[in-house]
């Protein structure tokens, strides 16, 4: 599975209407998802990117992984109050989404996915 880059329109279509976050959150996906808020110049984002590529293949069919470039999507950055990147939005099929700082290794991220999204 290839990780898809989202803009605000595709975010609304595939994840949720971010304008209702967090109180009127209505997830639109058919499986849990992880959204990586990143920027191309961010060294920590560059370190996380190949890990996310590996996990997209490992969890294919069970989890969607998306990316949002905060430099290209300031409205999404503002809606989720992103101040540090990489920052991960974890969306379960039902329930409220959570944010998590994305500076972690593959084992830590797998554990986060298993306990927060697939349990």
Number of C-alpha atoms within 10 A of each C-alpha: 15 13 17 13 14 22 18 17 12 13 19 15 14 16 24 20 18 19 14 11 14 13 8 12 17 18 23 17 17 13 16 21 24 23 23 29 26 26 18 11 9 11 12 16 19 14 15 19 16 12 16 21 14 14 20 20 14 13 15 13 10 13 23 23 23 22 21 23 18 21 14 13 14 14 15 21 18 11 13 16 10 18 10 10 19 26 20 21 20 20 25 21 17 13 10 15 19 13 16 13 14 21 16 15 11 15 10 12 17 17 12 15 19 11 10 15 19 16 7
